[in-house]
Every structure is written in C-alpha cells, then in structure tokens.
Amino acid sequence: MRVLRTHLLCILLTISVYPNALLAQDRLQVLVYTSGSAPPIEHECVTSLRERSYSPVASQECLDQILATGYFDRGQFRTEHGDGNQMTLIFQLGAPQLTVSQLQLDFFDADSSALQALLEKTPGVLRQGEVYTREAELTTLNRIKNYFFLHRRRVGINSRLALNFTKGNATLTYSAIEGPPGPGAGDVEPYMVDPDCKQYVAVLDFRQSDDYVPNVLVERLMKTHFGSCFDDVRLQSDREILKKTGLFSQVDFSVGGTYDRRQVSVAIQGKPIKVENVSVKCYSQSPTDCQSVASRLELKAGDVYSRSADSLTKIQVEKILQKPHQNLWVFEDMKVLENSTLELSYGVILEREELSINGKPIVDYDGTSAHNVFRSH
C-alpha cells in the first residue's frame, strides 16, 4: 500500500508540475509567414512536422533545410500555446526581393489592352520593374478574373510563373481558356465602363425563388444583371419577359439597397419542367472524356428539374473529372426547347498554373501552397 501511495503521489506531482505531460498532445499546428519574393509553396519538412508532436530539434532541422534551398535568406521559428494542449509552431521566413522583368497578358488584343489599362489604375498589382510578391500576384489574378466575370464571360485563366533567385528576377504570363458566353454577355456594359451609370446592381438575390426555378435560365432571359447599371424600366421589362415564358406561376421583383448600390431580389414560383437532355462539354484539356460523364450524373433525361439536383450534379461532374493538383471549374447552362423542356449542359474548364524556380519546374503545382511542397536539392 505504501508503494502504491508513493506512485500515486509521484503521478500527481508530475501532473501539477507538468500539466500536459500525461495528456495526449493535439496535432501540431504549423504556420509559415513569409516576406519578400517568397515562392508560393512550402518545404516537405513543414508537412511532416504537422504529423508529429513538437520537437525543437526537428523544427531547427526543418528551418535549416528550408534555408539551404536558397529561396530564403533568413528565418526563425517560435511556438505559441493555445487552449488545452494545442501548440502552434510558427516559421518566419524572409526571401530575397525579385524584380518583375516580364508581365505578359496573352489574351485577345482587345482584352489585353483593356486589362492593361485596368491594371494600371489598380493598386497592389504586379508591375514590371517592381518587386514580385505572392499577394500582388493574387491581386493581379483576381482583377483579371473579375474583368471577365463582369463582362459575363466564362474564361479560365492559365498562369506561368518563373522565379529565378540566381538572376534576381520573376516573369509571369497569363493566358485564357474561353468557354461559352455566360448569362447576360453582350446585353449591357458593366457599370465600371459606363460613364453615365449613377446606380448599379450591387446584389442580384435569387434566394426567394423556389427549387423548381432554373436560375441560370432566368439570368439568360433577363437584361438586369449583377454589376450592370440599374434601370427600373429594364427591370419591369424583365418581369414581363419571364411571365410570358409560361414556365413560372409567379414572378416578383423587389428593389432595395442605397441609391447608388441597388439590391434586386428575385422571387419566382416555378412549375415542374422536364429535362430533355443532359450533356457535359470540356473547353480545355481534360483527364477524362467528358462525353462519358453524362450517363453517371444525378440529373438525367426525363427527370423534373430542381436546383438542388442541379447543384448535386455539378458536384458530381467535378468529383468525376477532378484530379490532384488541378483547378477545375464546372458551370451549368440551359435553354428551353419548343416543347417547354430543358436542355441542360455542364461546361468544364481546367485551369493550369505552372511554376518554375531557378529554371526547374515544380511538378504538380496547383497554385495553393497547402497542396504544394518542395524538397531540398
């Protein structure tokens, strides 16, 4: 009994002095903060540290491996304790500054000129002769995508980034994969390029429409779109157009928001609409023949359309065609046939993001550092 009491006393003392010693430690959280022209990937040792308990020796070894790549010229790590047993390991890495020696917009001439003018007026984007940063790259990419989105064009963006720490420069080329026009393409100019626009549609809300309503079809029939200049006469015309289709039992719009930023709420009660045909089409190189996908989908010819089934079908298309380290974009389109049935199609655009460092391509790069690792040479 004395021995047992002694052991219990030792355990209690251990818990009081080292409260986490006998408790299972949560998986280590590892964060990497960078400055300078840091490559948008992380070292494989960072990934391995997330799978074990904290070790100062392993952390130092990982830091040494990162610095040995030559992509960073300074670095340190520290730990922070959170709730319970959670520990966070933080790497702070500094990279040399690389000058952007080339920024190429490889689009149609009209798009390249318009984007060049737009980027010149946009703060925080990449500029030739200035320092490359990942934040500026993402701002540039988002601005390019927003340009096509507001023009209602379904365009995928390919990028080719080359970082050269030996030469001290960075080059970046963007190119486009053009899909079919989106709903509203060519109807009206986006508000940003209309000098006479005093009010624009800041929100186009379909949440009050029921599940029978195919929103993409509604958007194709309307002339009022997100980002377009607001026009009450046009909106009332949209209402009459939708009513005359005979596809909906009730069509109502309500307008709110501020004077210059209008919010249009669309409340439509639908009718059951039969799906006549379902197809899948790829607009860029795809790992799978898209023609064989349609037979495996949630929505099939003869079904009654619903947005919930439509959403599940989009997810299915993505899961079937998605491969590791790829950016896949799936969108739906539809039109009404003469017998008042729907022809439903799903388009697929596969975007490519390529990265090379010091002339060597990074295999399986997909633009997200969480899924891309590099090894020490």
Secondary structure, 3 states (H helix, E strand, C coil): CHHHHHHHHHHHHHHHHCCCCCCCCCCCEEEEEEECCCCCCEEHHHHHHCCCCCCHHHHHHHHHHHHHCCCCCEEEEEEEECCCCCEEEEEEEECCCCEEEEEEEECCHHHHHHHHHHHHCCCCCCCCCCECCHHHHHHHHHHHHHHHHHCCEEEEEEEEEEEECCCCEEEEEEEEEEEEECCCCCCCCEHHHCCCCCCEEEEEECCCCCCCCCHHHHHHHCCCCCCEECCHHHHHHHHHHHHHCCCEEEEEEEEEECCCEEEEEEEEEECCCEEEEEEEEECCCCCCCHHHCHHHCCCCCCCECCHHHHHHHHHHHHHHHCCCCCEEEEEEEEEECCCCCEEEEEEEEEECEEEEECCEECCCCCCCHHHCEECCC
